[in-house]
Amino acid sequence: MQKRVWWSTVIVLVILGWLAPGMAEQAPAPRGELRVVDKDFNNWVSITFNVMEHLMEHDRDGTLVPRLATSWRWVDDRTLEVTLRRGVTFHNGEVFDAEIVKLNVEENTRLKQPHLTGTFMSFQPGSRLEILDPYMVRFVFPEPDGGAMAKVSVMHIANRQFYRDVGWGEKHW
């Protein structure tokens, strides 16, 4: 009888994995970074839409919903203020803040055509971004722009490391 109880206990422990080596050990945290080996443009499209975030985006109903921005409001027909989400960090520990948004706007503006769809998705010449505080920015457009929210919502937000090591544009693809 004791032999049966002993073997039954062993079988239950094996089935439940309690005797597996490392059972009580914590799984290691993911390490490393995403490195693009095949720089085909189609890979970039998949990566940017699946890895990078946006300030806001459209849900299934076409309503703008917060992502890295928590709220936004039009001050007038040329000025959009955006409040940024606090407590966000990139994979490398870099903090998301107004300076990062400004870097992304400047890079998008520098490229003149950062979007596959064409220049109509670019910010108008003379557009600028003002930093109001570390978590609030103001987009100022030279004239009313009915597509401004679409342009802001499709702008991928990358960190400094992305621009230093990879970046956008034909020279990087």
C-alpha positions as CSV (number, residue, x, y, z in Angstrom):
1,M,0.0,0.0,0.0
2,Q,2.8,2.4,0.9
3,K,4.5,1.6,-2.4
4,R,1.4,2.6,-4.3
5,V,1.0,5.9,-2.5
6,W,4.7,6.7,-3.1
7,W,4.5,5.9,-6.8
8,S,1.2,7.7,-7.2
9,T,2.8,10.8,-5.6
10,V,5.8,10.6,-7.9
11,I,3.6,10.2,-11.0
12,V,1.4,13.2,-9.9
13,L,4.5,15.3,-9.4
14,V,5.9,14.4,-12.7
15,I,2.7,15.1,-14.5
16,L,2.3,18.5,-12.9
17,G,6.0,19.3,-13.7
18,W,7.0,19.8,-10.1
19,L,10.1,17.7,-10.6
20,A,11.1,19.5,-13.7
21,P,14.5,21.3,-13.4
22,G,14.1,25.1,-12.9
23,M,10.5,24.9,-12.0
24,A,10.8,27.6,-9.3
25,E,13.1,29.8,-11.4
26,Q,11.8,32.9,-13.0
27,A,11.9,33.0,-16.8
28,P,14.6,35.4,-18.1
29,A,13.4,38.8,-19.4
30,P,13.5,39.3,-23.1
31,R,16.8,40.8,-24.3
32,G,18.0,42.3,-27.5
33,E,16.5,44.5,-30.1
34,L,14.6,44.1,-33.4
35,R,17.2,44.2,-36.2
36,V,16.1,44.4,-39.8
37,V,18.2,42.2,-41.9
38,D,16.2,42.3,-45.1
39,K,15.7,46.0,-45.7
40,D,13.0,45.5,-48.4
41,F,10.5,48.3,-48.2
42,N,7.6,45.9,-47.6
43,N,9.4,44.7,-44.4
44,W,9.5,48.4,-43.2
45,V,5.8,48.8,-43.7
46,S,5.1,45.7,-41.6
47,I,7.5,46.7,-38.9
48,T,6.4,50.3,-38.6
49,F,2.7,49.4,-38.3
50,N,3.3,46.5,-35.9
51,V,6.1,47.8,-33.7
52,M,5.8,51.6,-33.6
53,E,3.2,53.6,-31.9
54,H,1.3,56.7,-32.8
55,L,0.0,59.7,-30.9
56,M,-3.6,58.7,-31.7
57,E,-5.2,56.4,-34.2
58,H,-8.6,55.5,-35.7
59,D,-10.6,52.7,-34.3
60,R,-12.9,50.4,-36.4
61,D,-15.6,53.0,-36.4
62,G,-13.2,55.8,-37.6
63,T,-13.1,57.6,-34.3
64,L,-9.8,58.9,-33.1
65,V,-8.6,57.2,-30.0
66,P,-5.7,58.0,-27.7
67,R,-2.4,56.0,-27.9
68,L,0.7,58.0,-26.9
69,A,-1.4,61.1,-26.6
70,T,-4.0,61.1,-23.8
71,S,-6.0,64.1,-25.2
72,W,-5.9,66.9,-27.8
73,R,-7.8,70.0,-28.5
74,W,-7.9,72.7,-31.2
75,V,-7.1,76.1,-29.8
76,D,-8.1,77.7,-33.1
77,D,-8.2,76.6,-36.7
78,R,-4.4,76.4,-37.0
79,T,-3.3,75.3,-33.6
80,L,-3.6,71.8,-32.1
81,E,-2.5,71.1,-28.5
82,V,-1.7,67.5,-27.6
83,T,-1.2,66.1,-24.1
84,L,1.2,63.2,-24.0
85,R,1.0,60.0,-22.0
86,R,3.3,59.9,-19.0
87,G,5.3,56.8,-17.9
88,V,6.0,55.5,-21.4
89,T,9.5,54.2,-22.1
90,F,11.0,52.7,-25.3
91,H,12.5,49.2,-25.4
92,N,16.0,50.7,-24.6
93,G,14.7,52.6,-21.5
94,E,14.5,56.0,-23.2
95,V,11.6,58.1,-21.9
96,F,8.8,59.2,-24.2
97,D,8.2,62.9,-23.9
98,A,7.7,66.2,-25.9
99,E,11.4,66.2,-27.1
100,I,10.8,62.8,-28.8
101,V,7.7,64.1,-30.5
102,K,9.6,67.1,-31.7
103,L,12.4,64.9,-33.1
104,N,9.8,62.8,-35.0
105,V,8.1,65.9,-36.5
106,E,11.4,67.4,-37.5
107,E,12.5,64.1,-39.2
108,N,9.1,63.8,-41.0
109,T,9.4,67.4,-42.2
110,R,13.0,67.0,-43.3
111,L,12.2,64.0,-45.5
112,K,9.5,66.0,-47.4
113,Q,7.7,62.8,-48.4
114,P,7.8,60.4,-45.4
115,H,4.7,58.6,-46.5
116,L,4.3,55.9,-49.2
117,T,1.0,57.5,-50.2
118,G,2.6,60.8,-51.2
119,T,3.3,64.3,-50.1
120,F,-0.3,65.1,-49.3
121,M,0.3,63.4,-46.0
122,S,3.3,65.6,-45.2
123,F,3.0,68.6,-42.8
124,Q,2.6,71.9,-44.8
125,P,5.7,74.0,-45.2
126,G,5.8,76.4,-42.3
127,S,4.3,73.9,-39.8
128,R,6.0,73.7,-36.5
129,L,5.9,72.0,-33.2
130,E,6.2,74.0,-29.9
131,I,7.0,72.3,-26.6
132,L,4.7,73.7,-23.9
133,D,6.1,71.3,-21.1
134,P,7.6,67.8,-21.1
135,Y,4.2,66.3,-21.7
136,M,2.4,68.8,-23.9
137,V,3.1,70.0,-27.4
138,R,1.4,72.4,-29.8
139,F,1.3,71.9,-33.5
140,V,1.0,75.2,-35.3
141,F,0.0,75.1,-39.0
142,P,0.5,78.0,-41.4
143,E,-3.1,77.8,-42.5
144,P,-6.2,75.7,-41.7
145,D,-5.5,72.0,-42.7
146,G,-8.5,69.6,-42.9
147,G,-6.1,66.7,-43.0
148,A,-4.0,67.7,-39.9
149,M,-5.5,65.0,-37.6
150,A,-4.9,62.3,-40.2
151,K,-1.3,63.5,-40.6
152,V,-0.6,63.5,-36.9
153,S,-2.3,60.1,-36.4
154,V,-0.2,58.3,-39.0
155,M,3.2,59.7,-37.8
156,H,5.2,56.8,-36.4
157,I,6.9,57.7,-33.1
158,A,10.5,56.4,-32.9
159,N,13.2,57.1,-30.3
160,R,16.6,58.7,-30.7
161,Q,18.3,55.3,-31.2
162,F,16.1,54.6,-34.2
163,Y,17.2,57.8,-35.9
164,R,20.8,57.3,-34.9
165,D,21.1,53.7,-36.0
166,V,18.5,53.2,-38.7
167,G,16.4,56.2,-39.7
168,W,14.0,56.7,-42.6
169,G,14.6,57.3,-46.3
170,E,16.0,55.5,-49.2
171,K,19.6,55.5,-47.9
172,H,18.3,53.3,-45.0
173,W,16.2,50.8,-46.9
